[in-house]
Amino acid sequence: MNRISLATEFKNSLKKERIYYESDHSDEFLDKIIKDMEHINIYYIYSNKASNSIKFWGEDAVIIWDLNYWKLFQKYLLQVENCKRFNKNLIQGIIGIISEFISDKYKSIPEISMFVKQISDIYGVKIQVSYDDCINLQDVVEKGKLFSLFHEIGHLEYHKQNNELVKVCEELVRDMFCSIANKDLSSLGEWAVLGRKSVLHIKYNKNEELLDEITADTFAVMNMVNYFKNSDNKSNFQLACECAIAIEYLSAFQVMFNAVNEAWDAHYPEMKLRFPVRKHKIDSYINELAVARDGLCGQLLVIIIQRMFYLDKNECKRLWDCIDDNHVDNSDIISCLADDEFICTAIEDAFS
Ligand SMILES: [Zn+2]
């Protein structure tokens, strides 16, 4: 199907779903990148779900690029920089941003929206840095976008099953997961059980979706490195650091953001239809995919970066130090905003 008729058919089908809204804006950076990619269709939306995805029609596919997701990620990074620079409480700062997002997301339920807005009003930290002044953050956002774009293309190629690089990535993921022993999972702490589950699922072909996601990440990192290799007059080490840091920031944000969203969405019937609040029997909304991607596959991505940029032993060590220095610990945000008891109390209070 040609591009134009595909786009029209696609838009009509999305309109039926009533969840996506086309945006009048596009993403300049992304437009530049996909200019030469004939087979890639991008549909820009601005949604209060803030999530990127891919939709398939037979052999064709359209990448749904949510501008709101990137706006939020940019704000999150600015807050990280802001709190670092002015020595403010980062946990409060991020809670402020995410609760503002939740408030916006549920604006069709005014009681909830207003209640959650108060959290951001009370805890929020004013951002005093501007994006234009933070060249390093602009780099993180651009590399993050590139990684995400290639991730979605990875899904597309995985779906088609005729891309050699995807096959290599899939093999690599299988090899890596099959070589993980129980003792290697101890670093995951309380998530070791989920880690073990994901290892068994990949090993015995039990979770196609998980394999698809992780293969797409591996495909994305390889394409990302190829894109930057020998460019920008930068050293391989510097480029390796920039790629790894961007992925680190994006994945820490994504894990937290997914956990918080899933936790709140799970209570949607109580919020929308005012059903009695029901506590869910789960400890946390961190799932198998998050542990497999962030906890296990994250290391594979760094190893790929190290190999593809030909880093020596010393540089490999320095790269890990760089990643550690830029790690944002979002566990307190998850413990607070994705906590079932907290959400139940908030819903009850909002309606009281
Ligand atoms: Zn994906």
Residues whose N, C-alpha, C, O or C-beta is under 5 A from the ligand:
A	BS01	ZN	E213
